[in-house]
């Protein structure tokens, strides 16, 4: 399934990015430039909704890691919201579990 | 349902990977393989064929990468065979996933993911070809 990226603004300037589909080679090629653009600026607050991502390959993990590095280097905060079990397992194996927020804690991030 | 393996020939072209993944998913679905097996098969095809294309060849010519997928006794076996130069990815050290994110390199996670998600992986060099196989049991 082709990867799509939707963005919205939450209260407090939080950027909510919704990825939908497979974060594979094709997916990364399709969205990475736009995805990284949302990680710029001063102290960016970025939430990435992964609830509709069905598959992530290592290139996709690399895209998410690059976003985490960029946001952190700018003094911001990034979180991955509600990944599906298979994607969550891949994030955990890759050492990115610290950025994962599940369930009610992520449910409060609705658009302003 | 016949118990013959699925054999796919993929050119060393990134555009051919989605069709191979789709064919593997259809084949596994027809045999009622669980979602975790489908996920791992797709991940293995994506990672291993991508590695072949990126690093396996010193020339720009066309090559064939063969994927052999089988199910038997509640176990999936997937083998990727390529005629690239000899390379055992299982010799690579695992990435340090405990490093602070700002110190983490990008890349090197594909084989790590496959090793963690499969039960076993083996590499052999045979008849001038690399052959990497992974196994995964399911219930």
Interface residues (C-beta under 8 A of the other chain):
Chain A: X24 X25 X26 X55 X57 X58 X59 X61 X62 X65 X66 X68 X69 X72 X73 X86 X89 X90 X93 X94 X95 X96 X98
Chain B: X14 X17 X18 X35 X36 X39 X42 X43 X46 X47 X50 X95 X97 X98 X99 X101 X102 X104 X106 X107 X109 X110 X112 X113 X116 X117
